[in-house]
Amino acid sequence: MRSPPAGPRASCPSHGLASLDEQYRAATLAAYYVLSYLSMSLPAIAAGAATQCYGLRTTSHAYAAVAALLAAAALTALAVSRTRTGLGSSPRTRPLR
């Protein structure tokens, strides 16, 4: 089996799945669904197991704290990437003075 094409068109997210061959499109969608399922189910399974050891209240507080930290990290990474690429300098994203 050949690897997916590597080039400027393959790495550009604006072209999406339409630019991929059918076999790569199916593999990409399958990987997306598997990763989505695992990213939602594994934390829930871990929280269920932690509930047995630490109780519902402690587990739910820890789960919420971890989710908040991950959200803050994602927002920070987005802000840093926009600053580095210059996307944060458009008139729409600049704060009013």
C-alpha positions, 0 to 999 in steps of 0.5 A: 500500500502506498503512503498518502501524497505528500505535497503542498496540496496534501498538507493544506487544510483548506483542500479538505478530504476532497483532495484525497484519493478514495482509499486515503479519504476512507482511511482518514475518516476511519482514523478520525472516527476512531480517535474521536471515539477513544478521546471521548470514551477513555476519559469517561472509563477512567473517571468511572474507575476513579469513582470506585477509588475516590468517590463521585465528588472528588472524581468529578471535581478532578475531571472538571479541573483537568478539562478546564486546564486542557481548555486553557492550554488549547486557548493559549496554544491558539493565541500563540500560533495566531501571534506567530503567524500574524493572524492576530494583527487584523483589524477584527482581532485587535482590541479597541483603544 
